[in-house]
Amino acid sequence: MRRFDGKELLIATHNQGKLEEIADLLSPYGVTLTSNVDHGLPEPEETETTFVGNARIKAHAAAQATGLPALSDDSGIEIDLREWITFATATDDDGLIFVDTPLETSDG
């Protein structure tokens, strides 16, 4: 990893809200921020299986295309739904499904 000592940083995103959030965080440092939209960059295909991997793809693609240092993140929510999936065991006269059997998993 190398130290950023420039004046312009490319935020590798097409999401205006994400750009604004990062701009708020970096505002004390006097850095000029641009985004993929400002440079007409396409969204790269996110082929990794982790948030970190996809963030790297986006930052590397933006940096290679522009020659600027780039920052990216990839975020989301991960929920293990296996404990919440149940099997329907009955319906009432209104067609509502009642569940009472949680899905058992083989990994504990």
CNS distance restraints for C-alpha pairs under 8 A (distance, minus, plus):
assign (resid   4 and name CA) (resid  69 and name CA) 7.90 0.50 0.50
assign (resid   6 and name CA) (resid  31 and name CA) 7.74 0.50 0.50
assign (resid   7 and name CA) (resid  30 and name CA) 7.48 0.50 0.50
assign (resid   7 and name CA) (resid  31 and name CA) 5.01 0.50 0.50
assign (resid   7 and name CA) (resid  32 and name CA) 5.93 0.50 0.50
assign (resid   8 and name CA) (resid  31 and name CA) 5.70 0.50 0.50
assign (resid   8 and name CA) (resid  32 and name CA) 4.62 0.50 0.50
assign (resid   8 and name CA) (resid  33 and name CA) 5.79 0.50 0.50
assign (resid   8 and name CA) (resid  34 and name CA) 7.47 0.50 0.50
assign (resid   8 and name CA) (resid  68 and name CA) 7.51 0.50 0.50
assign (resid   8 and name CA) (resid  69 and name CA) 7.75 0.50 0.50
assign (resid   9 and name CA) (resid  31 and name CA) 6.83 0.50 0.50
assign (resid   9 and name CA) (resid  32 and name CA) 6.26 0.50 0.50
assign (resid   9 and name CA) (resid  33 and name CA) 5.05 0.50 0.50
assign (resid   9 and name CA) (resid  34 and name CA) 6.44 0.50 0.50
assign (resid   9 and name CA) (resid  68 and name CA) 6.68 0.50 0.50
assign (resid   9 and name CA) (resid  69 and name CA) 5.65 0.50 0.50
assign (resid   9 and name CA) (resid  70 and name CA) 5.84 0.50 0.50
assign (resid   9 and name CA) (resid  71 and name CA) 7.25 0.50 0.50
assign (resid  10 and name CA) (resid  33 and name CA) 5.76 0.50 0.50
assign (resid  10 and name CA) (resid  34 and name CA) 4.86 0.50 0.50
assign (resid  10 and name CA) (resid  35 and name CA) 5.43 0.50 0.50
assign (resid  10 and name CA) (resid  36 and name CA) 7.33 0.50 0.50
assign (resid  10 and name CA) (resid  62 and name CA) 7.51 0.50 0.50
assign (resid  10 and name CA) (resid  63 and name CA) 7.70 0.50 0.50
assign (resid  10 and name CA) (resid  68 and name CA) 6.40 0.50 0.50
assign (resid  10 and name CA) (resid  69 and name CA) 6.13 0.50 0.50
assign (resid  10 and name CA) (resid  70 and name CA) 4.55 0.50 0.50
assign (resid  10 and name CA) (resid  71 and name CA) 6.27 0.50 0.50
assign (resid  11 and name CA) (resid  19 and name CA) 6.76 0.50 0.50
assign (resid  11 and name CA) (resid  33 and name CA) 6.66 0.50 0.50
assign (resid  11 and name CA) (resid  34 and name CA) 6.01 0.50 0.50
assign (resid  11 and name CA) (resid  35 and name CA) 4.84 0.50 0.50
assign (resid  11 and name CA) (resid  36 and name CA) 6.94 0.50 0.50
assign (resid  11 and name CA) (resid  59 and name CA) 7.82 0.50 0.50
assign (resid  11 and name CA) (resid  70 and name CA) 5.67 0.50 0.50
assign (resid  11 and name CA) (resid  71 and name CA) 4.95 0.50 0.50
assign (resid  11 and name CA) (resid  72 and name CA) 5.85 0.50 0.50
assign (resid  12 and name CA) (resid  35 and name CA) 5.71 0.50 0.50
assign (resid  12 and name CA) (resid  36 and name CA) 5.44 0.50 0.50
assign (resid  12 and name CA) (resid  58 and name CA) 5.94 0.50 0.50
assign (resid  12 and name CA) (resid  59 and name CA) 5.55 0.50 0.50
assign (resid  12 and name CA) (resid  62 and name CA) 5.95 0.50 0.50
assign (resid  12 and name CA) (resid  70 and name CA) 6.14 0.50 0.50
assign (resid  12 and name CA) (resid  71 and name CA) 5.85 0.50 0.50
assign (resid  12 and name CA) (resid  72 and name CA) 5.02 0.50 0.50
assign (resid  13 and name CA) (resid  18 and name CA) 7.42 0.50 0.50
assign (resid  13 and name CA) (resid  19 and name CA) 6.99 0.50 0.50
assign (resid  13 and name CA) (resid  35 and name CA) 5.91 0.50 0.50
assign (resid  13 and name CA) (resid  36 and name CA) 5.55 0.50 0.50
assign (resid  13 and name CA) (resid  37 and name CA) 7.60 0.50 0.50
assign (resid  13 and name CA) (resid  43 and name CA) 7.87 0.50 0.50
assign (resid  13 and name CA) (resid  58 and name CA) 7.68 0.50 0.50
assign (resid  13 and name CA) (resid  72 and name CA) 6.79 0.50 0.50
assign (resid  14 and name CA) (resid  35 and name CA) 6.82 0.50 0.50
assign (resid  14 and name CA) (resid  36 and name CA) 5.80 0.50 0.50
assign (resid  14 and name CA) (resid  37 and name CA) 5.82 0.50 0.50
assign (resid  14 and name CA) (resid  43 and name CA) 7.42 0.50 0.50
assign (resid  15 and name CA) (resid  19 and name CA) 6.31 0.50 0.50
assign (resid  16 and name CA) (resid  20 and name CA) 6.20 0.50 0.50
assign (resid  17 and name CA) (resid  21 and name CA) 6.27 0.50 0.50
assign (resid  18 and name CA) (resid  22 and name CA) 6.26 0.50 0.50
assign (resid  19 and name CA) (resid  23 and name CA) 6.00 0.50 0.50
assign (resid  19 and name CA) (resid  35 and name CA) 7.22 0.50 0.50
assign (resid  20 and name CA) (resid  24 and name CA) 6.16 0.50 0.50
assign (resid  21 and name CA) (resid  25 and name CA) 6.49 0.50 0.50
assign (resid  22 and name CA) (resid  26 and name CA) 6.19 0.50 0.50
assign (resid  23 and name CA) (resid  27 and name CA) 5.72 0.50 0.50
assign (resid  23 and name CA) (resid  33 and name CA) 7.07 0.50 0.50
assign (resid  26 and name CA) (resid  30 and name CA) 7.47 0.50 0.50
assign (resid  26 and name CA) (resid  31 and name CA) 7.10 0.50 0.50
assign (resid  27 and name CA) (resid  31 and name CA) 7.02 0.50 0.50
assign (resid  34 and name CA) (resid  38 and name CA) 6.07 0.50 0.50
assign (resid  34 and name CA) (resid  39 and name CA) 7.80 0.50 0.50
assign (resid  35 and name CA) (resid  39 and name CA) 6.76 0.50 0.50
assign (resid  36 and name CA) (resid  40 and name CA) 6.02 0.50 0.50
assign (resid  36 and name CA) (resid  41 and name CA) 5.00 0.50 0.50
assign (resid  36 and name CA) (resid  42 and name CA) 7.31 0.50 0.50
assign (resid  36 and name CA) (resid  62 and name CA) 7.03 0.50 0.50
assign (resid  37 and name CA) (resid  41 and name CA) 6.17 0.50 0.50
assign (resid  39 and name CA) (resid  66 and name CA) 7.78 0.50 0.50
assign (resid  41 and name CA) (resid  62 and name CA) 7.25 0.50 0.50
assign (resid  41 and name CA) (resid  65 and name CA) 7.80 0.50 0.50
assign (resid  43 and name CA) (resid  58 and name CA) 7.62 0.50 0.50
assign (resid  44 and name CA) (resid  57 and name CA) 7.24 0.50 0.50
assign (resid  44 and name CA) (resid  58 and name CA) 6.21 0.50 0.50
assign (resid  44 and name CA) (resid  61 and name CA) 6.95 0.50 0.50
assign (resid  46 and name CA) (resid  54 and name CA) 5.31 0.50 0.50
assign (resid  46 and name CA) (resid  57 and name CA) 6.78 0.50 0.50
assign (resid  46 and name CA) (resid  58 and name CA) 7.69 0.50 0.50
assign (resid  47 and name CA) (resid  54 and name CA) 6.78 0.50 0.50
assign (resid  48 and name CA) (resid  53 and name CA) 5.21 0.50 0.50
assign (resid  48 and name CA) (resid  54 and name CA) 5.38 0.50 0.50
assign (resid  49 and name CA) (resid  53 and name CA) 6.82 0.50 0.50
assign (resid  49 and name CA) (resid  54 and name CA) 7.49 0.50 0.50
assign (resid  50 and name CA) (resid  54 and name CA) 6.36 0.50 0.50
assign (resid  51 and name CA) (resid  55 and name CA) 6.11 0.50 0.50
assign (resid  51 and name CA) (resid  73 and name CA) 7.50 0.50 0.50
assign (resid  51 and name CA) (resid  74 and name CA) 4.99 0.50 0.50
assign (resid  51 and name CA) (resid  75 and name CA) 5.92 0.50 0.50
assign (resid  51 and name CA) (resid  76 and name CA) 7.87 0.50 0.50
assign (resid  52 and name CA) (resid  56 and name CA) 6.24 0.50 0.50
assign (resid  52 and name CA) (resid  73 and name CA) 7.33 0.50 0.50
assign (resid  52 and name CA) (resid  74 and name CA) 6.70 0.50 0.50
assign (resid  53 and name CA) (resid  57 and name CA) 6.42 0.50 0.50
assign (resid  54 and name CA) (resid  58 and name CA) 6.37 0.50 0.50
assign (resid  54 and name CA) (resid  73 and name CA) 7.88 0.50 0.50
assign (resid  54 and name CA) (resid  74 and name CA) 6.27 0.50 0.50
assign (resid  55 and name CA) (resid  59 and name CA) 6.18 0.50 0.50
assign (resid  55 and name CA) (resid  72 and name CA) 5.31 0.50 0.50
assign (resid  55 and name CA) (resid  73 and name CA) 4.74 0.50 0.50
assign (resid  55 and name CA) (resid  74 and name CA) 5.03 0.50 0.50
assign (resid  56 and name CA) (resid  60 and name CA) 5.88 0.50 0.50
assign (resid  56 and name CA) (resid  72 and name CA) 7.14 0.50 0.50
assign (resid  56 and name CA) (resid  73 and name CA) 7.95 0.50 0.50
assign (resid  57 and name CA) (resid  61 and name CA) 6.04 0.50 0.50
assign (resid  58 and name CA) (resid  62 and name CA) 6.24 0.50 0.50
assign (resid  58 and name CA) (resid  72 and name CA) 6.32 0.50 0.50
assign (resid  59 and name CA) (resid  63 and name CA) 6.09 0.50 0.50
assign (resid  59 and name CA) (resid  70 and name CA) 5.21 0.50 0.50
assign (resid  59 and name CA) (resid  71 and name CA) 5.52 0.50 0.50
assign (resid  59 and name CA) (resid  72 and name CA) 5.23 0.50 0.50
assign (resid  60 and name CA) (resid  64 and name CA) 5.97 0.50 0.50
assign (resid  60 and name CA) (resid  70 and name CA) 7.26 0.50 0.50
assign (resid  61 and name CA) (resid  65 and name CA) 6.11 0.50 0.50
assign (resid  62 and name CA) (resid  66 and name CA) 6.19 0.50 0.50
assign (resid  62 and name CA) (resid  67 and name CA) 7.99 0.50 0.50
assign (resid  62 and name CA) (resid  68 and name CA) 7.72 0.50 0.50
assign (resid  62 and name CA) (resid  70 and name CA) 6.36 0.50 0.50
assign (resid  63 and name CA) (resid  67 and name CA) 5.17 0.50 0.50
assign (resid  63 and name CA) (resid  68 and name CA) 5.15 0.50 0.50
assign (resid  63 and name CA) (resid  69 and name CA) 5.57 0.50 0.50
assign (resid  63 and name CA) (resid  70 and name CA) 5.36 0.50 0.50
assign (resid  64 and name CA) (resid  68 and name CA) 7.70 0.50 0.50
assign (resid  81 and name CA) (resid  85 and name CA) 6.30 0.50 0.50
assign (resid  82 and name CA) (resid 103 and name CA) 6.40 0.50 0.50
assign (resid  82 and name CA) (resid 104 and name CA) 7.67 0.50 0.50
assign (resid  82 and name CA) (resid 105 and name CA) 7.05 0.50 0.50
assign (resid  83 and name CA) (resid 102 and name CA) 6.44 0.50 0.50
assign (resid  83 and name CA) (resid 103 and name CA) 6.17 0.50 0.50
assign (resid  83 and name CA) (resid 104 and name CA) 7.34 0.50 0.50
assign (resid  83 and name CA) (resid 105 and name CA) 7.91 0.50 0.50
assign (resid  84 and name CA) (resid 102 and name CA) 6.74 0.50 0.50
assign (resid  84 and name CA) (resid 103 and name CA) 7.34 0.50 0.50
assign (resid  85 and name CA) (resid 102 and name CA) 6.11 0.50 0.50
assign (resid  85 and name CA) (resid 103 and name CA) 5.57 0.50 0.50
assign (resid  86 and name CA) (resid  99 and name CA) 6.11 0.50 0.50
assign (resid  86 and name CA) (resid 100 and name CA) 6.85 0.50 0.50
assign (resid  86 and name CA) (resid 101 and name CA) 5.42 0.50 0.50
assign (resid  86 and name CA) (resid 102 and name CA) 4.46 0.50 0.50
assign (resid  86 and name CA) (resid 103 and name CA) 5.25 0.50 0.50
assign (resid  87 and name CA) (resid  99 and name CA) 5.83 0.50 0.50
assign (resid  87 and name CA) (resid 100 and name CA) 7.13 0.50 0.50
assign (resid  87 and name CA) (resid 101 and name CA) 5.73 0.50 0.50
assign (resid  87 and name CA) (resid 102 and name CA) 6.82 0.50 0.50
assign (resid  87 and name CA) (resid 103 and name CA) 7.09 0.50 0.50
assign (resid  88 and name CA) (resid  97 and name CA) 6.07 0.50 0.50
assign (resid  88 and name CA) (resid  98 and name CA) 5.74 0.50 0.50
assign (resid  88 and name CA) (resid  99 and name CA) 4.62 0.50 0.50
assign (resid  88 and name CA) (resid 100 and name CA) 7.24 0.50 0.50
assign (resid  88 and name CA) (resid 101 and name CA) 7.65 0.50 0.50
assign (resid  89 and name CA) (resid  97 and name CA) 7.47 0.50 0.50
assign (resid  89 and name CA) (resid  98 and name CA) 6.16 0.50 0.50
assign (resid  89 and name CA) (resid  99 and name CA) 5.69 0.50 0.50
assign (resid  89 and name CA) (resid 100 and name CA) 7.00 0.50 0.50
assign (resid  89 and name CA) (resid 101 and name CA) 7.84 0.50 0.50
assign (resid  90 and name CA) (resid  97 and name CA) 5.97 0.50 0.50
assign (resid  90 and name CA) (resid  98 and name CA) 5.49 0.50 0.50
assign (resid  90 and name CA) (resid  99 and name CA) 7.29 0.50 0.50
assign (resid  91 and name CA) (resid  95 and name CA) 5.53 0.50 0.50
assign (resid  91 and name CA) (resid  96 and name CA) 5.33 0.50 0.50
assign (resid  91 and name CA) (resid  97 and name CA) 4.58 0.50 0.50
assign (resid  91 and name CA) (resid  98 and name CA) 5.99 0.50 0.50
assign (resid  92 and name CA) (resid  96 and name CA) 5.59 0.50 0.50
assign (resid  92 and name CA) (resid  97 and name CA) 6.95 0.50 0.50
assign (resid  92 and name CA) (resid  98 and name CA) 7.96 0.50 0.50
